[in-house]
Amino acid sequence: MATTNSFRRMARPLLAEEVSPSEAIVRVLEQAGINLVFGMPGGNMGAVFNALYDHRETVRSVLVREEARAGVMAEVYGRLTGRPGVVIAQGAFLANVTLGAIEGYLSSSAMLLMGDLSDQAPYSAHSPYQSGAGEYGTWDAKQLFSAITKQTMVAYNGAHAVQCTELAIKHALSGQRGPVAVLFHSQSLRGRVGPETRPTLYGLDSYLPPAEPQADDGAVKEAARVLAAAERPVIIAGNGVRVSQAYQELAGLAAKLGAAVSTTAGGKGTFPETHELALGVCGNFGTALANAEIGAADVILAVGTKLGVSDFANQNPKLLDPRRQILIQLDVEPRNASWTFPAEIVLIGDAKTALAQLINSVAASGGISSDKVSAARSRLQNSRREHGFFDSPELRSNESPIIPQRAISEVQRAVPNDAIITCDAGENRIFMTHYFQTKGAGTFLQPSGVGGMGYAIPAAMAAKLVHRNRKVVAVCGDGGFAIGMNGLMTAVAEDVPITVVVFNNGALGWVMHGQGDRNIACNLSSFDHAAIARSMGCEGMRIEEPSALGPALRQALMSDKPFVIDINTSLKETYRHVTSPLALERV
């Protein structure tokens, strides 16, 4: 006799009638709750866009001007929604998405990359034009994408194409999330699939991973006991908190323990830096407060971070040292635990689920006295006064050209608490990491995985498309703006009113300052980026004086069009000014 249990998932057929493989693929995307796809039609992928035409009410196609922008937009969609961000492109042009794909691979963003092989079957083995089939006389698309994805699959017939799409979504969401590629042989998008197709095509819910994994109860109880007994516990939050959307659980555990919270660069924005328990970012470009408090901690809980080199001052033992501190590491990927530092207690599980387990375990053990929590908060306020906390005098500078700190302080004052800030690469991102004080959880995005220039503008567009009612501001240098500015054409055409702030110092600042007095290939010509933006149909304003920046930002945030603020920025400030002394020590 058959038995039932609450964990059983019934297998349901995907199709009730025969349809094209492309139509079935789009239905899979719908079942996954994916409401945006990014890319450009071309080649055999035109068949997928043809199917998308009939699903415009549920899945919006966003046309980019170059596929690299689509890759970043898909990566950010995956970060913000927890659903795979989909990018679709023809054959060789899918290779342009590598910036977003590598960022997704290193930052655990669920993505689905879809492209064709352009193999022109039945001539696939005869070196057809553009072919990526991997045969003699062609390039090998599978080998290329296998290097930057969790999994790359090639579909050879209609049923295979549909199943590969379902499995790609499964793999993108399972365990440590990331990008998965499906490459379609030209034959795979021909013909029909239906209820009689073999192998049988089942609905996506048959493939999706089960509930997020819990950590081992015994390890949770031991971690809770150690945290409750700690005199100076510190929580370090990484990007995994964002991936898991564990913002409330992070804040809840910190409050219950009276524990200060620092973030890695990738984790910035997972805990409001206006919170009374916040320390800011740690590591090479972190705050003096964060590095001092972590160094003085007796117990450290690291959540969703690989504990990378730059996040911990090149492994300086004055910052983190398992020989004198108890390290508890929580991660969804077992390989990340005790990887860069040996952890005394390891919790393997989803951050949101495991943090909730810790909260319950601390409460079940009797919790922590209010006097101890109050004393911890008071001590932290004294430490803030000693080390400083987002109160640098440069934030109030009236110098012209405008120094980055003053520009950052104006952005912070102008944006609402729930505004999303996206950053680019280069010195501008380092300044934002160090000086910008986040006001809410889930409000700050940066390419901390690969650190690619040209990220901020497409990231901002994706954020605005996901959260239409929130203000979104992209902050970039003039180098990054030049790479990503074709995204403004998409922003105009797709009605995506973002604000773009350009730190325009006429140079690749990090490169120039790193070269010392031997400058080469780092000077950029002087351009009025606001005028360039206006020529695309955006609004734009060039700012020369600090006093004009606040009003310009407020005007931009009220605009219903993309708005570029081009700031004449000083080159006098360098990344060295925000580099922690701990990162410069030889250890």
LUMMAR-416762 format. One record per residue (C-alpha): x, y, z. Coordinates in steps of 0.5 Angstrom, whole numbers, plus 2048, in hexadecimal, padded with zeros to 3 digits. Last residue first. Layout:
<sites>
+-----+-----+-----+
:   X :   Y :   Z :
+-----+-----+-----+
:   X :   Y :   Z :
...
+-----+-----+-----+
</sites>
This chain:
<sites>
+-----+-----+-----+
:   X :   Y :   Z :
+-----+-----+-----+
: 86B : 84F : 812 :
: 86D : 855 : 80E :
: 869 : 85A : 810 :
: 865 : 85E : 80A :
: 85E : 85B : 80B :
: 85E : 85D : 813 :
: 860 : 864 : 811 :
: 859 : 864 : 80E :
: 858 : 867 : 807 :
: 854 : 86D : 807 :
: 859 : 872 : 805 :
: 85D : 86D : 800 :
: 857 : 86D : 7FC :
: 858 : 874 : 7FA :
: 856 : 87B : 7FB :
: 859 : 881 : 7F7 :
: 856 : 87F : 7F0 :
: 850 : 884 : 7F1 :
: 849 : 883 : 7EE :
: 845 : 887 : 7E9 :
: 83F : 883 : 7EB :
: 83A : 881 : 7E5 :
: 833 : 880 : 7E7 :
: 82F : 87B : 7E2 :
: 828 : 87B : 7E3 :
: 823 : 875 : 7E0 :
: 81C : 878 : 7DF :
: 817 : 879 : 7E4 :
: 81B : 87E : 7E8 :
: 81A : 87F : 7F0 :
: 820 : 87B : 7F1 :
: 824 : 880 : 7EC :
: 821 : 886 : 7EF :
: 823 : 884 : 7F6 :
: 82A : 882 : 7F3 :
: 82B : 889 : 7F0 :
: 829 : 88D : 7F6 :
: 82E : 889 : 7FA :
: 834 : 88A : 7F5 :
: 834 : 891 : 7F4 :
: 837 : 893 : 7FB :
: 83D : 88E : 7F9 :
: 83F : 892 : 7F3 :
: 840 : 890 : 7EC :
: 83A : 88C : 7EA :
: 838 : 88A : 7E3 :
: 830 : 888 : 7E2 :
: 82D : 883 : 7DE :
: 826 : 881 : 7DC :
: 826 : 87B : 7D8 :
: 824 : 87B : 7D0 :
: 82A : 878 : 7CE :
: 82D : 87F : 7CC :
: 82B : 881 : 7D3 :
: 830 : 87B : 7D6 :
: 836 : 87E : 7D1 :
: 835 : 885 : 7D4 :
: 835 : 882 : 7DB :
: 83B : 87E : 7DA :
: 83F : 884 : 7D8 :
: 845 : 881 : 7D6 :
: 84D : 883 : 7D8 :
: 851 : 87E : 7D4 :
: 853 : 878 : 7D9 :
: 85A : 877 : 7DC :
: 85C : 870 : 7DE :
: 860 : 86D : 7D8 :
: 867 : 86F : 7DB :
: 869 : 872 : 7E2 :
: 870 : 871 : 7E4 :
: 86F : 876 : 7EA :
: 86B : 871 : 7EF :
: 868 : 86C : 7EB :
: 863 : 86A : 7F0 :
: 860 : 871 : 7F0 :
: 85F : 870 : 7E9 :
: 85C : 869 : 7E9 :
: 858 : 86B : 7EE :
: 856 : 871 : 7EB :
: 854 : 86F : 7E4 :
: 854 : 877 : 7E2 :
: 850 : 87D : 7E0 :
: 84E : 87E : 7E7 :
: 847 : 87D : 7E6 :
: 843 : 87A : 7EC :
: 83D : 878 : 7E8 :
: 836 : 878 : 7EC :
: 830 : 874 : 7E8 :
: 829 : 875 : 7EA :
: 824 : 86F : 7E7 :
: 81E : 870 : 7E4 :
: 81D : 86A : 7E0 :
: 818 : 86B : 7DA :
: 81A : 865 : 7D6 :
: 81C : 86A : 7D0 :
: 820 : 86F : 7D5 :
: 823 : 86A : 7D9 :
: 825 : 866 : 7D3 :
: 829 : 86C : 7D0 :
: 82C : 86D : 7D7 :
: 82F : 866 : 7D7 :
: 833 : 869 : 7D1 :
: 837 : 86C : 7D7 :
: 83A : 866 : 7DA :
: 841 : 866 : 7D7 :
: 842 : 86E : 7D7 :
: 83E : 86E : 7DE :
: 843 : 86A : 7E1 :
: 849 : 86E : 7DF :
: 846 : 874 : 7E1 :
: 845 : 871 : 7E8 :
: 83E : 86E : 7EA :
: 839 : 86F : 7EF :
: 832 : 86C : 7ED :
: 82C : 86F : 7F1 :
: 825 : 86B : 7F2 :
: 81F : 86E : 7F5 :
: 81A : 869 : 7F7 :
: 813 : 868 : 7F4 :
: 815 : 864 : 7EE :
: 819 : 85F : 7F2 :
: 81B : 859 : 7ED :
: 81B : 85E : 7E7 :
: 81F : 863 : 7EB :
: 824 : 85E : 7EE :
: 825 : 85B : 7E7 :
: 826 : 863 : 7E4 :
: 82B : 864 : 7EA :
: 82F : 85E : 7E8 :
: 82F : 860 : 7E1 :
: 832 : 867 : 7E3 :
: 837 : 864 : 7E9 :
: 83B : 85F : 7E5 :
: 83F : 862 : 7E0 :
: 845 : 860 : 7E3 :
: 846 : 859 : 7E6 :
: 847 : 858 : 7ED :
: 848 : 850 : 7ED :
: 844 : 84E : 7F3 :
: 843 : 855 : 7F6 :
: 83F : 858 : 7F1 :
: 83B : 85C : 7F5 :
: 833 : 85D : 7F8 :
: 831 : 861 : 7FD :
: 82A : 861 : 800 :
: 828 : 85A : 803 :
: 828 : 85C : 80A :
: 827 : 864 : 80B :
: 82A : 86A : 80C :
: 831 : 869 : 809 :
: 837 : 86D : 80B :
: 83B : 86F : 805 :
: 842 : 871 : 807 :
: 846 : 86A : 807 :
: 842 : 866 : 802 :
: 841 : 86C : 7FE :
: 848 : 86F : 7FE :
: 84A : 868 : 7FB :
: 845 : 868 : 7F6 :
: 847 : 86E : 7F3 :
: 84E : 86C : 7F3 :
: 84D : 867 : 7EE :
: 847 : 862 : 7ED :
: 83F : 864 : 7EC :
: 83A : 865 : 7F2 :
: 833 : 865 : 7F2 :
: 82F : 868 : 7F8 :
: 828 : 866 : 7F9 :
: 823 : 86B : 7FD :
: 820 : 868 : 803 :
: 822 : 86E : 808 :
: 821 : 874 : 803 :
: 826 : 877 : 7FF :
: 829 : 87E : 7FF :
: 82D : 87E : 806 :
: 831 : 877 : 803 :
: 832 : 87A : 7FC :
: 834 : 881 : 800 :
: 839 : 87D : 804 :
: 83C : 879 : 7FE :
: 83D : 880 : 7FA :
: 841 : 883 : 800 :
: 845 : 87C : 801 :
: 847 : 87C : 7FA :
: 84A : 883 : 7FA :
: 847 : 888 : 7F6 :
: 84C : 88C : 7F1 :
: 84A : 891 : 7F5 :
: 84B : 890 : 7FD :
: 845 : 891 : 801 :
: 847 : 88B : 806 :
: 841 : 888 : 80A :
: 843 : 881 : 809 :
: 84A : 883 : 80A :
: 849 : 884 : 811 :
: 848 : 87C : 812 :
: 842 : 87A : 816 :
: 840 : 873 : 813 :
: 842 : 870 : 81A :
: 848 : 873 : 81E :
: 84D : 86E : 822 :
: 84C : 871 : 829 :
: 845 : 873 : 828 :
: 843 : 86D : 825 :
: 846 : 869 : 82A :
: 842 : 86D : 830 :
: 83C : 86B : 82C :
: 83E : 864 : 82C :
: 83F : 864 : 833 :
: 838 : 866 : 834 :
: 835 : 861 : 830 :
: 839 : 85B : 833 :
: 837 : 85E : 83A :
: 830 : 85E : 838 :
: 830 : 857 : 835 :
: 833 : 854 : 83C :
: 82E : 858 : 840 :
: 828 : 855 : 83C :
: 82B : 84E : 83E :
: 82C : 849 : 838 :
: 827 : 844 : 836 :
: 824 : 83E : 83A :
: 827 : 839 : 836 :
: 821 : 838 : 832 :
: 822 : 840 : 830 :
: 829 : 83E : 82D :
: 826 : 838 : 82A :
: 821 : 83C : 827 :
: 825 : 841 : 824 :
: 82A : 83C : 822 :
: 825 : 838 : 81E :
: 823 : 83F : 81A :
: 82A : 840 : 818 :
: 82A : 839 : 815 :
: 824 : 83A : 811 :
: 826 : 841 : 80E :
: 82D : 83F : 80D :
: 82B : 838 : 80A :
: 82F : 833 : 80D :
: 836 : 830 : 80F :
: 838 : 832 : 816 :
: 83F : 832 : 818 :
: 842 : 833 : 81F :
: 849 : 833 : 820 :
: 84B : 836 : 819 :
: 851 : 836 : 816 :
: 853 : 83C : 811 :
: 853 : 83C : 80A :
: 84F : 836 : 809 :
: 84C : 834 : 80F :
: 845 : 834 : 80C :
: 845 : 836 : 805 :
: 845 : 82F : 802 :
: 83F : 82D : 806 :
: 83B : 833 : 802 :
: 834 : 835 : 806 :
: 839 : 839 : 80B :
: 839 : 83B : 812 :
: 840 : 83B : 815 :
: 841 : 83C : 81D :
: 848 : 83E : 81F :
: 84B : 83E : 826 :
: 850 : 843 : 827 :
: 858 : 843 : 829 :
: 85A : 83D : 824 :
: 855 : 83F : 81F :
: 858 : 845 : 81E :
: 854 : 84B : 81A :
: 856 : 852 : 81A :
: 85D : 852 : 81E :
: 85E : 84C : 81A :
: 85F : 84F : 813 :
: 85B : 84B : 80E :
: 85D : 850 : 809 :
: 859 : 855 : 80C :
: 853 : 850 : 80D :
: 84E : 852 : 808 :
: 853 : 853 : 803 :
: 855 : 84B : 804 :
: 84E : 848 : 804 :
: 84A : 846 : 80A :
: 846 : 842 : 805 :
: 840 : 845 : 808 :
: 839 : 843 : 809 :
: 839 : 844 : 811 :
: 83F : 845 : 815 :
: 83E : 845 : 81C :
: 844 : 847 : 820 :
: 845 : 846 : 828 :
: 84B : 849 : 82C :
: 84A : 850 : 828 :
: 850 : 855 : 829 :
: 852 : 854 : 822 :
: 84B : 854 : 81F :
: 84A : 85B : 823 :
: 850 : 85E : 820 :
: 84F : 85C : 819 :
: 848 : 85F : 819 :
: 849 : 865 : 81D :
: 84F : 867 : 818 :
: 84A : 866 : 813 :
: 84C : 862 : 80D :
: 850 : 862 : 807 :
: 855 : 85C : 808 :
: 850 : 859 : 80D :
: 849 : 85A : 810 :
: 843 : 85E : 80E :
: 83F : 862 : 812 :
: 83E : 861 : 81A :
: 837 : 861 : 81B :
: 834 : 85F : 822 :
: 830 : 866 : 822 :
: 82E : 865 : 81B :
: 82F : 86B : 816 :
: 834 : 866 : 813 :
: 82E : 862 : 811 :
: 82F : 85A : 810 :
: 82F : 857 : 80A :
: 832 : 85D : 806 :
: 839 : 85B : 806 :
: 839 : 854 : 805 :
: 83E : 854 : 7FF :
: 843 : 859 : 803 :
: 842 : 854 : 809 :
: 83E : 856 : 80F :
: 83E : 858 : 816 :
: 839 : 857 : 81B :
: 83A : 858 : 823 :
: 837 : 853 : 827 :
: 832 : 855 : 82D :
: 830 : 84D : 82C :
: 828 : 84E : 82B :
: 829 : 854 : 827 :
: 82E : 851 : 822 :
: 82A : 84B : 822 :
: 824 : 84F : 81F :
: 828 : 854 : 81B :
: 82B : 84D : 817 :
: 824 : 84A : 817 :
: 821 : 850 : 814 :
: 826 : 851 : 80E :
: 826 : 849 : 80D :
: 824 : 84B : 805 :
: 828 : 844 : 804 :
: 82C : 847 : 7FE :
: 82D : 84D : 802 :
: 82F : 84A : 809 :
: 834 : 846 : 804 :
: 837 : 84C : 802 :
: 83B : 84D : 809 :
: 839 : 84E : 810 :
: 83F : 84E : 815 :
: 83B : 84E : 81C :
: 840 : 850 : 822 :
: 83F : 84D : 829 :
: 843 : 851 : 82F :
: 842 : 84D : 835 :
: 83F : 847 : 832 :
: 83B : 842 : 837 :
: 835 : 843 : 832 :
: 839 : 842 : 82C :
: 83C : 83C : 82E :
: 836 : 839 : 831 :
: 832 : 83B : 82A :
: 838 : 837 : 826 :
: 837 : 831 : 82A :
: 830 : 831 : 829 :
: 830 : 832 : 822 :
: 836 : 82C : 821 :
: 831 : 828 : 824 :
: 82B : 82A : 820 :
: 82F : 829 : 819 :
: 82E : 82F : 815 :
: 827 : 82F : 811 :
: 827 : 82E : 80A :
: 822 : 833 : 805 :
: 81C : 82F : 804 :
: 81C : 82A : 7FE :
: 820 : 82C : 7F7 :
: 81C : 82D : 7F1 :
: 81B : 827 : 7EC :
: 814 : 824 : 7ED :
: 812 : 82C : 7EE :
: 814 : 82D : 7E7 :
: 80E : 829 : 7E4 :
: 810 : 822 : 7E1 :
: 812 : 820 : 7D9 :
: 812 : 819 : 7D8 :
: 818 : 816 : 7D5 :
: 815 : 815 : 7D0 :
: 810 : 81A : 7CD :
: 808 : 818 : 7CE :
: 806 : 81E : 7D2 :
: 809 : 823 : 7CD :
: 80F : 825 : 7C9 :
: 810 : 827 : 7C2 :
: 815 : 828 : 7BC :
: 81B : 82D : 7BC :
: 81E : 830 : 7C2 :
: 823 : 82A : 7C4 :
: 825 : 82A : 7BD :
: 829 : 830 : 7BD :
: 82D : 82E : 7C3 :
: 82B : 832 : 7C9 :
: 830 : 834 : 7CE :
: 82D : 834 : 7D5 :
: 832 : 837 : 7DA :
: 832 : 837 : 7E2 :
: 833 : 83D : 7E6 :
: 834 : 83D : 7EE :
: 831 : 83B : 7F4 :
: 835 : 837 : 7FA :
: 830 : 831 : 7FB :
: 82B : 831 : 7F6 :
: 828 : 837 : 7F2 :
: 82C : 837 : 7EC :
: 82C : 82F : 7EC :
: 824 : 82F : 7EC :
: 823 : 835 : 7E7 :
: 828 : 831 : 7E2 :
: 825 : 82A : 7E3 :
: 81E : 82E : 7E1 :
: 822 : 831 : 7DB :
: 825 : 82A : 7D9 :
: 81F : 827 : 7DA :
: 81B : 82B : 7D4 :
: 821 : 82B : 7D0 :
: 822 : 823 : 7D0 :
: 81B : 822 : 7CE :
: 81C : 826 : 7C8 :
: 822 : 823 : 7C6 :
: 82A : 824 : 7C7 :
: 82A : 829 : 7CD :
: 831 : 82B : 7D0 :
: 832 : 82B : 7D7 :
: 837 : 830 : 7DB :
: 837 : 82F : 7E3 :
: 83A : 834 : 7E8 :
: 83C : 839 : 7E3 :
: 842 : 83D : 7E2 :
: 847 : 837 : 7DF :
: 841 : 833 : 7DC :
: 83F : 839 : 7D8 :
: 845 : 839 : 7D3 :
: 846 : 831 : 7D3 :
: 83E : 831 : 7D1 :
: 83F : 836 : 7CB :
: 845 : 833 : 7C8 :
: 847 : 836 : 7C2 :
: 846 : 833 : 7BB :
: 84B : 831 : 7B5 :
: 84B : 82A : 7B8 :
: 845 : 829 : 7BD :
: 844 : 82D : 7C3 :
: 83C : 82E : 7C1 :
: 83E : 836 : 7C2 :
: 83C : 837 : 7BB :
: 83D : 83E : 7B8 :
: 83D : 83C : 7B1 :
: 83C : 835 : 7B0 :
: 842 : 831 : 7B0 :
: 840 : 82A : 7AD :
: 83E : 826 : 7B4 :
: 838 : 82A : 7B5 :
: 835 : 82A : 7AE :
: 82F : 826 : 7B0 :
: 82E : 82B : 7B3 :
: 830 : 832 : 7B3 :
: 835 : 832 : 7B9 :
: 833 : 839 : 7BC :
: 834 : 836 : 7C3 :
: 82E : 839 : 7C6 :
: 82E : 83D : 7CC :
: 82B : 83D : 7D3 :
: 82E : 840 : 7D9 :
: 82A : 83E : 7E0 :
: 82C : 842 : 7E6 :
: 82C : 841 : 7ED :
: 831 : 845 : 7F1 :
: 836 : 842 : 7F5 :
: 83B : 848 : 7F5 :
: 841 : 845 : 7F1 :
: 83D : 841 : 7EC :
: 838 : 847 : 7EC :
: 83E : 84C : 7EB :
: 841 : 847 : 7E5 :
: 83A : 847 : 7E2 :
: 839 : 84F : 7E2 :
: 840 : 850 : 7DF :
: 83F : 84A : 7DA :
: 839 : 84C : 7D7 :
: 83D : 84E : 7D0 :
: 83E : 847 : 7CF :
: 836 : 846 : 7CE :
: 838 : 84A : 7C7 :
: 83B : 843 : 7C5 :
: 835 : 840 : 7C4 :
: 82F : 845 : 7C4 :
: 82D : 848 : 7CB :
: 828 : 846 : 7D1 :
: 829 : 849 : 7D8 :
: 825 : 846 : 7DE :
: 826 : 848 : 7E5 :
: 824 : 842 : 7E9 :
: 81F : 843 : 7EF :
: 822 : 845 : 7F6 :
: 81F : 84C : 7F4 :
: 824 : 851 : 7F5 :
: 82B : 84D : 7F4 :
: 828 : 84A : 7EE :
: 825 : 850 : 7EB :
: 82C : 853 : 7EC :
: 82F : 84E : 7E8 :
: 82A : 84E : 7E3 :
: 82C : 856 : 7E2 :
: 833 : 854 : 7E2 :
: 833 : 84F : 7DC :
: 82E : 854 : 7D8 :
: 833 : 85A : 7D9 :
: 838 : 855 : 7D6 :
: 833 : 853 : 7D0 :
: 833 : 85A : 7CD :
: 82E : 85F : 7CB :
: 829 : 85B : 7D0 :
: 822 : 859 : 7CF :
: 81E : 858 : 7D5 :
: 819 : 852 : 7D4 :
: 813 : 852 : 7D9 :
: 810 : 84B : 7DB :
: 809 : 84B : 7DD :
: 805 : 850 : 7D9 :
: 80A : 84F : 7D3 :
: 809 : 847 : 7D3 :
: 807 : 847 : 7CB :
: 80D : 84B : 7C9 :
: 811 : 846 : 7CE :
: 810 : 841 : 7C9 :
: 813 : 845 : 7C3 :
: 819 : 847 : 7C8 :
: 81A : 83F : 7C9 :
: 81A : 83E : 7C1 :
: 81F : 844 : 7C0 :
: 824 : 840 : 7C4 :
: 826 : 83D : 7BE :
: 829 : 843 : 7BB :
: 828 : 849 : 7BE :
: 824 : 84D : 7C4 :
: 827 : 851 : 7C9 :
: 828 : 850 : 7D0 :
: 824 : 851 : 7D7 :
: 81E : 84C : 7DA :
: 819 : 84F : 7DF :
: 814 : 84C : 7E3 :
: 817 : 845 : 7E5 :
: 812 : 842 : 7EA :
: 815 : 83B : 7E8 :
: 80F : 839 : 7E5 :
: 80F : 83E : 7E0 :
: 816 : 83C : 7DE :
: 814 : 835 : 7DD :
: 80E : 838 : 7D9 :
: 813 : 83C : 7D5 :
: 817 : 835 : 7D4 :
: 811 : 832 : 7D1 :
: 80F : 837 : 7CC :
: 816 : 836 : 7CA :
: 816 : 82F : 7C9 :
: 810 : 830 : 7C5 :
: 809 : 82E : 7C7 :
: 805 : 827 : 7C8 :
: 800 : 827 : 7CD :
: 7FF : 826 : 7D4 :
: 806 : 828 : 7D6 :
: 80A : 828 : 7DC :
: 808 : 821 : 7DF :
: 807 : 821 : 7E7 :
: 80B : 81D : 7EC :
: 808 : 81E : 7F3 :
: 80D : 820 : 7F8 :
: 80D : 81C : 7FE :
: 810 : 820 : 805 :
: 809 : 81F : 808 :
: 809 : 818 : 808 :
: 804 : 813 : 804 :
: 804 : 80B : 804 :
: 803 : 807 : 7FE :
: 800 : 800 : 800 :
+-----+-----+-----+
</sites>
